[in-house]
Amino acid sequence: MAVASMTCVQLGLAASVGLFDRVGPAGAAWLRLAWAGVLLAVVVRPRLSAFTRSALRACLALGVVTAGVTILFMAAVARLPLGTASALEFLGPLGVAVARGRGGTKLWPALAAVGVLLLTEPWHGGSDLVGVAYALGAAACWAAYILLTQRVGDEVSGIRGLAVSMPVAAVVATLVVGPSTFGNLTWQVLLAGLGLAVLLPVVPFVLELLALRRLTAAAFGTLMSLEPAIALVVGLVALGQVPGVGAVAGIAFVVVAGIGAERSGARPAAGRGDDSGVPSERPAGVGAVT
């Protein structure tokens, strides 16, 4: 699920580059979030009265950081190669993996960190500092996104949590970006945004929600180290961004780290959902008097 999600994300980002000339990076991010919010709200139709206060707060917070990671990362991609931006953004999941990992599991974030350095090659200099700042901001939002997605997935059955958080993300993005984008919208752009919203973020976010019911936050954070490698491949095939030798070596490190995280990252049965997507056991205090 996590690997499929990452692949959809990178394909969606590569496809979104075509919208930059029409609505800009932030406009492309807003268009995807707006359509995703509408689609999930209409299809799932969540009843807010069925949510606990804790779950509702988590969904609202998740919506805010979802808007942040989407808008900031699209701004980074406009200034940096896709692989470099993804590698810098990965520092967020890596931080989660380091903070949440125990014992030998910290080996995998260390290997992933080496891979990120090889992918970004900071010693060469010349990077767009504004683009780097956008990517680091997206990294911070992604770290919060992982923790909040796992919490929402544990407290809310199915994908009802996403059906609340995604419209919130759409509203936040509309307030921040919408006014500067409305004048550039055409029917062709709107239809393109609808198609992109399915590829990113609807399908990836659903897969990530389900994956985080089955993996620890540390393991999931490290498994995301595969994303810069996937980004390099997509950037090469779709955008003609040719990686150097160091980037290829970086792929090897992040793949090893990702495999190690996946093999040691299953969550205890009480903290994950079954195949239906419904948590097998609610945390104490959620939906019941304790």
C-alpha positions as CSV (number, residue, x, y, z in Angstrom):
1,M,0.0,0.0,0.0
2,A,2.8,2.4,0.9
3,V,4.8,1.7,-2.2
4,A,1.7,2.1,-4.4
5,S,0.9,5.4,-2.7
6,M,4.4,6.8,-3.3
7,T,4.2,5.8,-7.0
8,C,0.8,7.5,-7.4
9,V,2.2,10.6,-5.6
10,Q,5.2,10.9,-7.9
11,L,3.2,10.3,-11.1
12,G,0.7,12.9,-9.9
13,L,3.4,15.4,-9.3
14,A,5.0,14.8,-12.7
15,A,1.6,15.2,-14.4
16,S,0.9,18.4,-12.3
17,V,4.0,20.1,-13.8
18,G,1.9,20.7,-17.0
19,L,-0.4,23.0,-15.0
20,F,2.3,25.2,-13.7
21,D,2.2,27.5,-16.7
22,R,-1.6,28.0,-16.4
23,V,-2.2,28.3,-12.7
24,G,1.2,28.1,-11.0
25,P,2.5,25.5,-8.5
26,A,0.3,26.7,-5.7
27,G,-2.7,26.8,-8.0
28,A,-2.1,23.3,-9.1
29,A,-1.9,22.2,-5.5
30,W,-5.1,24.0,-4.7
31,L,-7.0,22.5,-7.6
32,R,-6.1,19.0,-6.6
33,L,-7.0,19.5,-3.0
34,A,-10.3,21.2,-3.9
35,W,-11.4,18.4,-6.1
36,A,-10.2,15.8,-3.6
37,G,-12.3,17.4,-0.8
38,V,-15.4,17.5,-3.0
39,L,-15.0,13.8,-4.1
40,L,-14.4,12.4,-0.6
41,A,-17.2,14.5,0.9
42,V,-19.7,13.4,-1.7
43,V,-18.7,9.7,-1.9
44,V,-18.3,9.0,1.8
45,R,-20.7,11.6,3.3
46,P,-19.4,11.4,6.9
47,R,-21.7,12.2,9.8
48,L,-19.8,14.6,12.2
49,S,-22.1,13.6,15.0
50,A,-20.6,10.1,14.9
51,F,-17.1,11.5,15.7
52,T,-15.7,11.9,19.1
53,R,-14.2,15.3,20.0
54,S,-10.7,13.9,20.0
55,A,-11.2,12.3,16.5
56,L,-12.7,15.4,15.1
57,R,-9.8,17.6,16.3
58,A,-7.3,15.2,14.8
59,C,-9.2,15.3,11.5
60,L,-9.2,19.1,11.5
61,A,-5.5,19.2,12.3
62,L,-4.8,16.6,9.6
63,G,-6.6,18.8,7.1
64,V,-4.4,21.8,7.9
65,V,-1.1,19.9,7.6
66,T,-2.3,18.2,4.4
67,A,-2.8,21.6,2.8
68,G,0.6,22.7,4.1
69,V,2.5,19.7,2.7
70,T,0.8,19.9,-0.7
71,I,1.2,23.6,-1.3
72,L,4.8,23.8,0.0
73,F,6.0,20.7,-1.9
74,M,4.5,21.9,-5.2
75,A,6.3,25.2,-4.7
76,A,9.5,23.2,-4.1
77,V,9.1,21.1,-7.2
78,A,8.8,24.3,-9.2
79,R,12.3,25.3,-8.1
80,L,14.1,22.0,-7.6
81,P,14.4,18.6,-9.5
82,L,11.7,16.2,-8.4
83,G,14.2,13.8,-6.9
84,T,15.9,16.5,-4.9
85,A,12.7,18.0,-3.6
86,S,11.4,14.5,-2.6
87,A,14.6,13.7,-0.8
88,L,14.5,16.9,1.3
89,E,10.9,16.4,2.1
90,F,11.7,12.9,3.3
91,L,13.6,14.5,6.2
92,G,10.1,14.7,7.9
93,P,9.4,11.0,7.8
94,L,13.0,10.3,8.7
95,G,12.6,12.4,11.8
96,V,9.5,10.4,12.8
97,A,11.4,7.2,12.2
98,V,14.3,8.3,14.4
99,A,12.1,9.7,17.1
100,R,9.8,6.6,17.2
101,G,12.3,3.9,16.4
102,R,13.7,1.6,19.1
103,G,16.9,-0.4,19.4
104,G,18.2,-1.8,16.1
105,T,15.4,-0.1,14.1
106,K,17.4,3.1,14.2
107,L,19.8,1.5,11.7
108,W,17.3,2.0,8.9
109,P,16.9,5.7,9.3
110,A,20.7,6.0,9.4
111,L,21.0,4.2,6.1
112,A,18.2,6.3,4.6
113,A,19.9,9.5,5.8
114,V,23.1,8.5,3.8
115,G,20.9,7.9,0.8
116,V,19.3,11.3,1.1
117,L,22.7,13.0,1.2
118,L,23.8,11.2,-1.9
119,L,20.5,12.1,-3.6
120,T,20.8,15.8,-2.8
121,E,24.6,16.2,-3.0
122,P,24.6,19.4,-0.8
123,W,28.4,19.7,-1.1
124,H,28.0,20.8,-4.7
125,G,26.1,23.9,-3.7
126,G,24.1,25.9,-6.2
127,S,20.7,24.8,-4.9
128,D,17.8,27.2,-4.9
129,L,17.6,28.2,-1.3
130,V,13.9,29.2,-1.5
131,G,13.1,25.9,-3.0
132,V,15.0,24.1,-0.2
133,A,13.1,26.2,2.3
134,Y,9.8,25.1,0.7
135,A,10.9,21.5,0.8
136,L,11.9,21.6,4.4
137,G,8.6,23.2,5.3
138,A,6.9,20.4,3.5
139,A,9.0,17.9,5.5
140,A,7.8,19.4,8.8
141,C,4.2,19.1,7.6
142,W,4.7,15.6,6.4
143,A,6.0,14.5,9.8
144,A,2.9,15.9,11.4
145,Y,0.8,14.3,8.6
146,I,2.2,10.8,9.4
147,L,1.4,11.0,13.1
148,L,-2.0,12.5,12.6
149,T,-3.0,10.1,9.9
150,Q,-2.1,7.2,12.2
151,R,-4.2,8.7,15.0
152,V,-7.2,9.3,12.7
153,G,-6.9,5.8,11.3
154,D,-6.9,4.3,14.8
155,E,-9.9,6.4,16.0
156,V,-12.1,6.5,13.0
157,S,-13.2,3.4,11.0
158,G,-12.9,3.2,7.2
159,I,-12.0,6.4,5.4
160,R,-14.5,8.7,7.1
161,G,-11.6,10.6,8.7
162,L,-10.2,11.5,5.3
163,A,-13.6,12.6,4.2
164,V,-13.4,15.2,7.0
165,S,-9.7,16.2,6.7
166,M,-9.6,16.6,3.0
167,P,-12.4,19.1,2.8
168,V,-10.7,21.0,5.6
169,A,-7.5,20.9,3.5
170,A,-9.4,22.2,0.5
171,V,-10.8,25.1,2.5
172,V,-7.4,26.1,3.9
173,A,-5.9,25.9,0.4
174,T,-8.7,28.0,-1.0
175,L,-8.2,30.7,1.6
176,V,-4.4,30.8,1.0
177,V,-4.2,30.3,-2.8
178,G,-7.7,30.4,-4.3
179,P,-8.1,34.2,-4.8
180,S,-4.9,34.3,-6.9
181,T,-6.0,31.3,-9.0
182,F,-9.6,31.9,-9.8
183,G,-8.9,34.2,-12.8
184,N,-6.8,31.6,-14.5
185,L,-9.4,28.7,-14.4
186,T,-10.9,27.3,-17.6
187,W,-13.0,24.1,-18.1
188,Q,-9.9,22.3,-19.5
189,V,-7.9,23.2,-16.3
190,L,-10.8,22.2,-14.1
191,L,-11.1,18.8,-15.8
192,A,-7.4,18.2,-15.6
193,G,-7.5,19.0,-11.9
194,L,-10.2,16.5,-11.4
195,G,-8.2,13.7,-13.0
196,L,-5.1,14.7,-11.0
197,A,-7.0,14.7,-7.8
198,V,-7.8,11.0,-8.1
199,L,-4.2,10.2,-8.8
200,L,-3.0,12.6,-6.1
201,P,-4.2,12.9,-3.3
202,V,-7.3,10.7,-3.1
203,V,-5.8,7.3,-3.9
204,P,-2.4,7.8,-2.2
205,F,-4.0,9.2,1.0
206,V,-6.4,6.4,1.3
207,L,-3.6,3.8,0.8
208,E,-1.5,5.6,3.4
209,L,-4.3,5.7,5.9
210,L,-4.7,1.9,5.6
211,A,-1.0,1.3,5.6
212,L,-0.6,3.2,8.9
213,R,-3.1,0.9,10.5
214,R,-0.6,-1.9,9.8
215,L,2.8,-0.3,10.3
216,T,4.4,1.7,13.2
217,A,4.9,5.4,12.6
218,A,8.7,4.7,12.7
219,A,8.5,2.0,10.1
220,F,6.2,4.0,7.8
221,G,8.5,7.0,8.1
222,T,11.5,5.0,7.1
223,L,9.6,3.2,4.3
224,M,9.0,6.6,2.8
225,S,12.7,6.7,2.0
226,L,11.8,4.9,-1.2
227,E,10.0,8.0,-2.4
228,P,13.1,9.9,-3.5
229,A,14.2,6.9,-5.5
230,I,10.8,6.6,-7.1
231,A,10.9,10.3,-7.8
232,L,14.2,10.0,-9.6
233,V,12.8,7.3,-11.9
234,V,9.6,9.3,-12.6
235,G,11.6,12.4,-13.1
236,L,13.9,10.6,-15.6
237,V,11.1,9.0,-17.6
238,A,8.4,11.7,-17.5
239,L,10.5,14.9,-17.1
240,G,13.8,14.0,-18.6
241,Q,15.7,14.8,-15.3
242,V,18.8,12.6,-15.6
243,P,20.3,11.5,-12.2
244,G,24.0,11.4,-11.5
245,V,26.1,8.6,-10.1
246,G,25.6,9.8,-6.5
247,A,21.9,9.7,-6.9
248,V,22.0,6.2,-8.2
249,A,24.1,5.2,-5.1
250,G,21.5,7.0,-3.0
251,I,18.8,4.8,-4.4
252,A,20.6,1.7,-3.2
253,F,20.8,3.1,0.4
254,V,17.1,4.1,0.6
255,V,15.9,0.8,-0.9
256,V,17.8,-1.2,1.7
257,A,16.5,1.1,4.5
258,G,13.0,0.7,3.1
259,I,13.2,-3.1,3.0
260,G,14.5,-3.2,6.6
261,A,11.8,-0.9,7.8
262,E,9.1,-3.0,6.2
263,R,10.4,-6.3,7.7
264,S,10.5,-4.9,11.2
265,G,7.7,-2.5,11.2
266,A,4.4,-4.4,11.8
267,R,2.2,-2.9,14.5
268,P,0.8,-4.9,17.4
269,A,-2.6,-6.4,16.6
270,A,-4.4,-4.2,19.1
271,G,-3.3,-1.0,17.4
272,R,-4.2,-1.8,13.8
273,G,-7.3,-2.5,11.7
274,D,-8.3,-5.7,10.0
275,D,-8.6,-6.0,6.3
276,S,-11.9,-4.2,6.3
277,G,-10.2,-1.1,7.5
278,V,-12.0,-1.0,10.9
279,P,-9.7,-0.9,13.9
280,S,-9.8,-4.2,15.8
281,E,-9.6,-2.4,19.2
282,R,-10.3,1.2,20.0
283,P,-7.8,3.1,22.2
284,A,-9.1,3.6,25.8
285,G,-11.4,6.5,26.1
286,V,-12.5,6.6,22.4
287,G,-16.2,6.1,22.0
288,A,-16.7,4.5,25.4
289,V,-16.7,5.4,29.1
290,T,-13.7,4.0,30.8
